[in-house]
Amino acid sequence: MHRPAGFTILEIIVVLLLMSIVAATVLGRSITSSTLDLNSATDKVRNQLRYAQAEAMKRSDAVWGISYASGDYWLFRSTPSDRVKLPGGDSDHVRLTNGIVLSGLSNVYFDRIGKPYTAYTSPSTNTALAAQMTITLSAGGDNRTITVTPETGLIR
């Protein structure tokens, strides 16, 4: 009797099982806690920018924004000196930790339609965001970016 050439289902299952064990081991070693911290901080900053934009659009009585200086950033209403506590925070500012460095952000303002500005003192005295703003968070040689689009204020 002639047996057809090919693999049995048992052989295929064993190979797939071994491949999944090797893949899990390699993936587990490539993700470090600093990578997770950086991803978490990037998501947090992105969401807080979106929160500032949403507050400006919801309240429409003043511009809202995020300001950054010396390792701290904070939510503000009207001017960077008028700090507002971020939701879920114990303080009116957030300090980046675990060696995370933020660059590309000093002040970003949002008006009642969510449009971003780099300077804003009144509706007639302001500087609209002219080009895409790229905010970079770095730690341990890894970088993550957040972009703010002019006119639309899309934050990615």
MIMIVEX-140913 format. One record per atom (N, C-alpha, C): atom name; x, y, z. Coordinates in nm, 4 decimals. Example, Ala and Ser with C-alpha at 12.3 -4.5 7.8 and 13.67 -1.06 7.14 Angstrom:
R   at         xx         yy         zz
R    N     1.3190    -0.5690     0.7800
R   CA     1.2300    -0.4500     0.7800
R    C     1.3200    -0.3300     0.7800
R    N     1.2850    -0.2250     0.7080
R   CA     1.3670    -0.1060     0.7140
R    C     1.2900     0.0030     0.7870
***
This chain:
R   at         xx         yy         zz
R    N     0.0835    -0.1172     0.0000
R   CA     0.0000     0.0000     0.0000
R    C     0.0881     0.1236     0.0000
R    N     0.0528     0.2174    -0.0833
R   CA     0.1315     0.3407    -0.0980
R    C     0.0700     0.4512    -0.0116
R    N     0.1540     0.5123     0.0734
R   CA     0.1080     0.6215     0.1601
R    C     0.1322     0.7551     0.0908
R    N     0.0315     0.8472     0.0864
R   CA     0.0492     0.9761     0.0206
R    C     0.1507     1.0630     0.0979
R    N     0.2275     1.1454     0.0247
R   CA     0.3264     1.2343     0.0867
R    C     0.2550     1.3523     0.1515
R    N     0.3077     1.3995     0.2651
R   CA     0.2494     1.5155     0.3346
R    C     0.2706     1.5030     0.4838
R    N     0.2150     1.5994     0.5564
R   CA     0.2296     1.6011     0.7009
R    C     0.0992     1.5597     0.7662
R    N     0.1112     1.4970     0.8805
R   CA    -0.0081     1.4627     0.9572
R    C    -0.0514     1.5841     1.0368
R    N    -0.1741     1.5843     1.0818
R   CA    -0.2268     1.6955     1.1604
R    C    -0.1474     1.7124     1.2902
R    N    -0.1019     1.6025     1.3481
R   CA    -0.0229     1.6074     1.4708
R    C     0.1099     1.6792     1.4482
R    N     0.1753     1.6511     1.3373
R   CA     0.3019     1.7175     1.3062
R    C     0.2816     1.8683     1.2870
R    N     0.1754     1.9070     1.2214
R   CA     0.1461     2.0495     1.1996
R    C     0.1189     2.1193     1.3325
R    N     0.0432     2.0579     1.4205
R   CA     0.0120     2.1166     1.5510
R    C     0.1396     2.1333     1.6344
R    N     0.2274     2.0350     1.6346
R   CA     0.3533     2.0430     1.7100
R    C     0.4390     2.1583     1.6574
R    N     0.4514     2.1738     1.5271
R   CA     0.5313     2.2821     1.4687
R    C     0.4711     2.4181     1.5048
R    N     0.3393     2.4322     1.4941
R   CA     0.2750     2.5591     1.5293
R    C     0.2932     2.5919     1.6773
R    N     0.2846     2.4925     1.7615
R   CA     0.3050     2.5130     1.9048
R    C     0.4476     2.5599     1.9334
R    N     0.5455     2.4961     1.8726
R   CA     0.6855     2.5377     1.8921
R    C     0.7100     2.6795     1.8393
R    N     0.6508     2.7135     1.7242
R   CA     0.6670     2.8486     1.6686
R    C     0.6049     2.9540     1.7604
R    N     0.4908     2.9234     1.8203
R   CA     0.4267     3.0205     1.9098
R    C     0.5070     3.0391     2.0382
R    N     0.5701     2.9346     2.0885
R   CA     0.6546     2.9466     2.2082
R    C     0.7761     3.0333     2.1787
R    N     0.8401     3.0119     2.0654
R   CA     0.9565     3.0930     2.0271
R    C     0.9146     3.2388     2.0064
R    N     0.8035     3.2632     1.9395
R   CA     0.7567     3.3999     1.9146
R    C     0.7244     3.4716     2.0458
R    N     0.6605     3.4040     2.1390
R   CA     0.6269     3.4647     2.2681
R    C     0.7526     3.4998     2.3464
R    N     0.8529     3.4152     2.3405
R   CA     0.9793     3.4408     2.4105
R    C     1.0501     3.5620     2.3521
R    N     1.0601     3.5682     2.2212
R   CA     1.1275     3.6806     2.1549
R    C     1.0523     3.8101     2.1812
R    N     0.9207     3.8096     2.1687
R   CA     0.8402     3.9293     2.1907
R    C     0.8496     3.9753     2.3358
R    N     0.8469     3.8824     2.4279
R   CA     0.8557     3.9163     2.5700
R    C     0.9864     3.9834     2.6077
R    N     1.0929     3.9458     2.5415
R   CA     1.2229     4.0059     2.5708
R    C     1.2435     4.1393     2.5011
R    N     1.1676     4.1678     2.3959
R   CA     1.1881     4.2919     2.3216
R    C     1.1109     4.4090     2.3814
R    N     1.0111     4.3850     2.4639
R   CA     0.9343     4.4919     2.5252
R    C     0.9859     4.5128     2.6672
R    N     1.0401     4.6321     2.6905
R   CA     1.0941     4.6645     2.8222
R    C     0.9971     4.7550     2.8967
R    N     1.0209     4.7720     3.0245
R   CA     0.9344     4.8599     3.1029
R    C     0.9494     5.0051     3.0592
R    N     1.0686     5.0449     3.0120
R   CA     1.0841     5.1830     2.9648
R    C     1.0018     5.2062     2.8386
R    N     0.9878     5.1046     2.7529
R   CA     0.9039     5.1168     2.6343
R    C     0.7577     5.1326     2.6749
R    N     0.7154     5.0539     2.7720
R   CA     0.5775     5.0645     2.8206
R    C     0.5528     5.2003     2.8855
R    N     0.6494     5.2503     2.9644
R   CA     0.6370     5.3825     3.0270
R    C     0.6265     5.4918     2.9212
R    N     0.7083     5.4823     2.8166
R   CA     0.7067     5.5816     2.7099
R    C     0.5741     5.5788     2.6343
R    N     0.5250     5.4610     2.6030
R   CA     0.3949     5.4498     2.5357
R    C     0.2832     5.5072     2.6218
R    N     0.2878     5.4786     2.7507
R   CA     0.1874     5.5285     2.8433
R    C     0.1915     5.6810     2.8529
R    N     0.3118     5.7376     2.8658
R   CA     0.3264     5.8832     2.8750
R    C     0.2796     5.9505     2.7467
R    N     0.3087     5.8914     2.6318
R   CA     0.2661     5.9480     2.5039
R    C     0.1142     5.9501     2.4946
R    N     0.0503     5.8406     2.5315
R   CA    -0.0959     5.8358     2.5301
R    C    -0.1549     5.9387     2.6256
R    N    -0.0929     5.9538     2.7406
R   CA    -0.1418     6.0481     2.8413
R    C    -0.1331     6.1921     2.7902
R    N    -0.0199     6.2309     2.7337
R   CA    -0.0043     6.3673     2.6807
R    C    -0.1019     6.3908     2.5661
R    N    -0.1141     6.2944     2.4765
R   CA    -0.2069     6.3057     2.3626
R    C    -0.3502     6.3264     2.4126
R    N    -0.3919     6.2474     2.5096
R   CA    -0.5280     6.2583     2.5622
R    C    -0.5494     6.3889     2.6365
R    N    -0.4465     6.4395     2.7035
R   CA    -0.4613     6.5660     2.7738
R    C    -0.4661     6.6840     2.6771
R    N    -0.3968     6.6746     2.5646
R   CA    -0.4121     6.7757     2.4594
R    C    -0.5553     6.7737     2.4057
R    N    -0.6069     6.6544     2.3826
R   CA    -0.7453     6.6422     2.3353
R    C    -0.8440     6.6960     2.4379
R    N    -0.8140     6.6764     2.5659
R   CA    -0.9000     6.7278     2.6719
R    C    -0.9025     6.8810     2.6694
R    N    -0.7851     6.9430     2.6541
R   CA    -0.7773     7.0896     2.6469
R    C    -0.8594     7.1404     2.5286
R    N    -0.8478     7.0733     2.4162
R   CA    -0.9229     7.1123     2.2974
R    C    -1.0731     7.0968     2.3211
R    N    -1.1133     6.9878     2.3826
R   CA    -1.2550     6.9632     2.4103
R    C    -1.3113     7.0672     2.5074
R    N    -1.2342     7.1050     2.6081
R   CA    -1.2790     7.2072     2.7032
R    C    -1.2990     7.3414     2.6333
R    N    -1.2073     7.3779     2.5445
R   CA    -1.2201     7.5036     2.4698
R    C    -1.3465     7.5027     2.3846
R    N    -1.3746     7.3891     2.3239
R   CA    -1.4928     7.3789     2.2377
R    C    -1.6211     7.3715     2.3197
R    N    -1.6162     7.3076     2.4336
R   CA    -1.7349     7.2901     2.5165
R    C    -1.7733     7.4194     2.5884
R    N    -1.6746     7.4867     2.6440
R   CA    -1.7027     7.6048     2.7254
R    C    -1.7113     7.7324     2.6430
R    N    -1.6346     7.7433     2.5396
R   CA    -1.6323     7.8531     2.4423
R    C    -1.6224     7.9940     2.5015
R    N    -1.5893     8.0062     2.6293
R   CA    -1.5747     8.1394     2.6887
R    C    -1.4290     8.1844     2.6941
R    N    -1.3366     8.0938     2.6685
R   CA    -1.1940     8.1271     2.6740
R    C    -1.1161     8.0218     2.5981
R    N    -0.9933     8.0560     2.5623
R   CA    -0.9064     7.9546     2.5030
R    C    -0.8563     7.8644     2.6140
R    N    -0.8264     7.7414     2.5783
R   CA    -0.7687     7.6448     2.6706
R    C    -0.6438     7.5900     2.6044
R    N    -0.5527     7.5383     2.6835
R   CA    -0.4333     7.4830     2.6236
R    C    -0.3473     7.4063     2.7198
R    N    -0.2332     7.3639     2.6682
R   CA    -0.1322     7.2925     2.7459
R    C    -0.0022     7.3703     2.7332
R    N     0.0663     7.3859     2.8453
R   CA     0.1956     7.4535     2.8474
R    C     0.2989     7.3583     2.9050
R    N     0.4235     7.3715     2.8583
R   CA     0.5309     7.2841     2.9040
R    C     0.6552     7.3669     2.9321
R    N     0.7172     7.3415     3.0465
R   CA     0.8436     7.4060     3.0816
R    C     0.9131     7.3243     3.1893
R    N     1.0422     7.3054     3.1743
R   CA     1.1280     7.2426     3.2755
R    C     1.0789     7.1075     3.3248
R    N     1.0340     7.0226     3.2353
R   CA     0.9928     6.8879     3.2746
R    C     0.8503     6.8758     3.3252
R    N     0.7792     6.9872     3.3372
R   CA     0.6400     6.9862     3.3814
R    C     0.5505     7.0363     3.2687
R    N     0.4284     6.9852     3.2621
R   CA     0.3291     7.0444     3.1734
R    C     0.1985     7.0570     3.2501
R    N     0.1129     7.1491     3.2037
R   CA    -0.0105     7.1751     3.2745
R    C    -0.1177     7.2252     3.1783
R    N    -0.2416     7.2073     3.2222
R   CA    -0.3589     7.2576     3.1520
R    C    -0.3816     7.4003     3.1975
R    N    -0.4191     7.4884     3.1041
R   CA    -0.4509     7.6248     3.1437
R    C    -0.5764     7.6741     3.0733
R    N    -0.6341     7.7771     3.1338
R   CA    -0.7506     7.8458     3.0786
R    C    -0.7111     7.9906     3.0584
R    N    -0.7252     8.0412     2.9405
R   CA    -0.6940     8.1801     2.9023
R    C    -0.5450     8.2055     2.8851
R    N    -0.4662     8.1928     2.9933
R   CA    -0.3221     8.2155     2.9844
R    C    -0.2490     8.1017     3.0550
R    N    -0.1235     8.0759     3.0173
R   CA    -0.0495     7.9673     3.0825
R    C    -0.0345     7.9816     3.2339
R    N    -0.0484     8.1029     3.2849
R   CA    -0.0373     8.1200     3.4303
R    C    -0.1680     8.0861     3.5027
R    N    -0.2774     8.0698     3.4299
R   CA    -0.4077     8.0352     3.4882
R    C    -0.4253     7.8831     3.4821
R    N    -0.3532     7.8133     3.5690
R   CA    -0.3519     7.6665     3.5671
R    C    -0.4825     7.6071     3.6166
R    N    -0.5173     7.4941     3.5555
R   CA    -0.6365     7.4187     3.5926
R    C    -0.5925     7.2748     3.6165
R    N    -0.6440     7.2125     3.7208
R   CA    -0.6067     7.0742     3.7500
R    C    -0.6625     6.9812     3.6428
R    N    -0.5755     6.8949     3.5906
R   CA    -0.6173     6.7956     3.4921
R    C    -0.7031     6.6893     3.5604
R    N    -0.7978     6.6302     3.4880
R   CA    -0.8817     6.5270     3.5484
R    C    -0.7983     6.4100     3.6004
R    N    -0.8328     6.3650     3.7186
R   CA    -0.7632     6.2517     3.7778
R    C    -0.6299     6.2870     3.8390
R    N    -0.5924     6.4145     3.8360
R   CA    -0.4634     6.4567     3.8910
R    C    -0.4771     6.5142     4.0304
R    N    -0.3695     6.5066     4.1066
R   CA    -0.3684     6.5626     4.2410
R    C    -0.3115     6.7040     4.2434
R    N    -0.2502     6.7435     4.1325
R   CA    -0.1802     6.8702     4.1268
R    C    -0.2211     6.9452     4.0008
R    N    -0.1804     7.0731     3.9933
R   CA    -0.2118     7.1507     3.8737
R    C    -0.1065     7.1348     3.7654
R    N    -0.0116     7.0425     3.7843
R   CA     0.0895     7.0157     3.6825
R    C     0.1250     6.8664     3.6817
R    N     0.1839     6.8233     3.5726
R   CA     0.2268     6.6840     3.5578
R    C     0.3765     6.6849     3.5318
R    N     0.4502     6.6040     3.6071
R   CA     0.5949     6.5916     3.5862
R    C     0.6211     6.4597     3.5159
R    N     0.6974     6.4675     3.4070
R   CA     0.7356     6.3465     3.3354
R    C     0.8382     6.2701     3.4181
R    N     0.8236     6.1388     3.4239
R   CA     0.9116     6.0563     3.5068
R    C     0.9839     5.9524     3.4234
R    N     1.0623     5.8725     3.4900
R   CA     1.1332     5.7590     3.4298
R    C     1.2218     5.7987     3.3119
R    N     1.2837     5.9167     3.3201
R   CA     1.3766     5.9595     3.2163
R    C     1.3115     5.9997     3.0854
R    N     1.1820     6.0264     3.0870
R   CA     1.1113     6.0662     2.9652
R    C     1.1309     6.2158     2.9432
R    N     1.1704     6.2512     2.8207
R   CA     1.1956     6.3901     2.7846
R    C     1.0971     6.4293     2.6758
R    N     1.0341     6.5445     2.6918
R   CA     0.9379     6.5943     2.5954
R    C     0.9997     6.7121     2.5206
R    N     0.9828     6.7177     2.3893
R   CA     1.0321     6.8316     2.3117
R    C     0.9305     6.8683     2.2043
R    N     0.9370     6.9923     2.1585
R   CA     0.8474     7.0386     2.0536
R    C     0.7216     7.1046     2.1042
R    N     0.7096     7.1220     2.2357
R   CA     0.5905     7.1834     2.2937
R    C     0.6329     7.2900     2.3923
R    N     0.5814     7.4096     2.3779
R   CA     0.5953     7.5105     2.4826
R    C     0.4545     7.5505     2.5243
R    N     0.3797     7.6132     2.4333
R   CA     0.2386     7.6442     2.4578
R    C     0.1586     7.6085     2.3343
R    N     0.0447     7.5484     2.3544
R   CA    -0.0510     7.5291     2.2462
R    C    -0.1880     7.5677     2.3021
R    N    -0.2556     7.6553     2.2293
R   CA    -0.3864     7.7070     2.2675
R    C    -0.4904     7.6503     2.1715
R    N    -0.6139     7.6347     2.2207
R   CA    -0.7246     7.5929     2.1359
R    C    -0.8395     7.6907     2.1562
R    N    -0.9019     7.7346     2.0450
R   CA    -1.0147     7.8258     2.0561
R    C    -1.1464     7.7490     2.0584
R    N    -1.2579     7.8210     2.0511
R   CA    -1.3903     7.7598     2.0662
R    C    -1.4280     7.6626     1.9550
R    N    -1.3531     7.6642     1.8432
R   CA    -1.3799     7.5664     1.7373
R    C    -1.2702     7.4600     1.7305
R    N    -1.1796     7.4607     1.8281
R   CA    -1.0753     7.3584     1.8359
R    C    -0.9528     7.3879     1.7528
R    N    -0.9447     7.5078     1.6960
R   CA    -0.8295     7.5449     1.6136
R    C    -0.7092     7.5724     1.7035
R    N    -0.5921     7.5191     1.6661
R   CA    -0.4735     7.5380     1.7505
R    C    -0.3979     7.6680     1.7187
R    N    -0.3376     7.7243     1.8227
R   CA    -0.2573     7.8460     1.8129
R    C    -0.1284     7.8271     1.8919
R    N    -0.0250     7.9012     1.8533
R   CA     0.0991     7.9011     1.9311
R    C     0.1053     8.0209     2.0239
R    N     0.0249     8.1240     1.9972
R   CA     0.0139     8.2408     2.0852
R    C    -0.1290     8.2926     2.0727
R    N    -0.1846     8.3406     2.1853
R   CA    -0.3228     8.3870     2.1823
R    C    -0.3442     8.4822     2.2988
R    N    -0.3705     8.6090     2.2687
R   CA    -0.4050     8.7036     2.3749
R    C    -0.5476     8.7533     2.3599
R    N    -0.5976     8.7580     2.2367
R   CA    -0.7367     8.7944     2.2107
R    C    -0.7727     8.7401     2.0726
R    N    -0.9020     8.7389     2.0390
R   CA    -0.9388     8.6885     1.9066
R    C    -0.8708     8.7632     1.7916
R    N    -0.8334     8.8888     1.8136
R   CA    -0.7677     8.9635     1.7061
R    C    -0.6152     8.9609     1.7169
R    N    -0.5623     8.9210     1.8322
R   CA    -0.4175     8.9143     1.8526
R    C    -0.3795     8.7711     1.8858
R    N    -0.3484     8.6946     1.7809
R   CA    -0.3143     8.5549     1.8015
R    C    -0.2234     8.5081     1.6891
R    N    -0.1612     8.3956     1.7101
R   CA    -0.0772     8.3342     1.6076
R    C    -0.1253     8.1912     1.5880
R    N    -0.1919     8.1689     1.4757
R   CA    -0.2425     8.0350     1.4465
R    C    -0.1259     7.9414     1.4174
R    N    -0.1447     7.8175     1.4460
R   CA    -0.0439     7.7161     1.4146
R    C    -0.0275     7.7131     1.2633
R    N     0.0936     7.7445     1.2151
R   CA     0.1171     7.7575     1.0706
R    C     0.1533     7.6248     1.0050
R    N     0.2214     7.5392     1.0763
R   CA     0.2625     7.4091     1.0226
R    C     0.2317     7.3038     1.1280
R    N     0.2328     7.1811     1.0856
R   CA     0.2057     7.0717     1.1788
R    C     0.3017     7.0776     1.2967
R    N     0.2475     7.0718     1.4174
R   CA     0.3298     7.0696     1.5388
R    C     0.3618     6.9242     1.5706
R    N     0.4895     6.8952     1.5870
R   CA     0.5320     6.7602     1.6226
R    C     0.5910     6.7633     1.7622
R    N     0.5286     6.6911     1.8517
R   CA     0.5729     6.6806     1.9902
R    C     0.6375     6.5433     2.0043
R    N     0.7594     6.5397     2.0562
R   CA     0.8334     6.4143     2.0674
R    C     0.8577     6.3809     2.2134
R    N     0.8292     6.2581     2.2508
R   CA     0.8639     6.2057     2.3818
R    C     0.9721     6.1015     2.3611
R    N     1.0802     6.1110     2.4392
R   CA     1.1954     6.0217     2.4227
R    C     1.2340     5.9605     2.5563
R    N     1.2813     5.8374     2.5479
R   CA     1.3354     5.7690     2.6656
R    C     1.4157     5.6495     2.6187
R    N     1.5362     5.6361     2.6703
R   CA     1.6192     5.5197     2.6416
R    C     1.6418     5.4930     2.4945
R    N     1.6548     5.5954     2.4140
R   CA     1.6789     5.5772     2.2716
R    C     1.5537     5.5580     2.1881
R    N     1.4374     5.5430     2.2515
R   CA     1.3104     5.5298     2.1794
R    C     1.2418     5.6654     2.1713
R    N     1.1702     5.6888     2.0629
R   CA     1.0942     5.8124     2.0444
R    C     0.9510     5.7805     2.0088
R    N     0.8592     5.8633     2.0567
R   CA     0.7188     5.8574     2.0168
R    C     0.6792     6.0001     1.9805
R    N     0.5945     6.0151     1.8799
R   CA     0.5537     6.1488     1.8385
R    C     0.4032     6.1666     1.8476
R    N     0.3661     6.2915     1.8720
R   CA     0.2278     6.3361     1.8703
R    C     0.2249     6.4514     1.7715
R    N     0.1262     6.4548     1.6847
R   CA     0.1158     6.5658     1.5907
R    C    -0.0146     6.6413     1.6115
R    N    -0.0058     6.7732     1.5959
R   CA    -0.1229     6.8599     1.6000
R    C    -0.1294     6.9281     1.4636
R    N    -0.2395     6.9114     1.3943
R   CA    -0.2562     6.9630     1.2584
R    C    -0.3124     7.1047     1.2622
R    N    -0.2548     7.1957     1.1807
R   CA    -0.3106     7.3320     1.1751
R    C    -0.4544     7.3306     1.1236
R    N    -0.5250     7.4364     1.1499
R   CA    -0.6642     7.4568     1.1077
R    C    -0.7606     7.3599     1.1731
R    N    -0.7452     7.2308     1.1511
R   CA    -0.8429     7.1347     1.2043
R    C    -0.8159     7.0985     1.3491
R    N    -0.6909     7.1060     1.3918
R   CA    -0.6556     7.0703     1.5284
R    C    -0.6541     6.9209     1.5523
R    N    -0.6498     6.8406     1.4468
R   CA    -0.6443     6.6954     1.4635
R    C    -0.5186     6.6573     1.5415
R    N    -0.5380     6.5799     1.6467
R   CA    -0.4271     6.5361     1.7322
R    C    -0.4112     6.3877     1.7130
R    N    -0.2918     6.3465     1.6632
R   CA    -0.2631     6.2043     1.6407
R    C    -0.1367     6.1654     1.7104
***
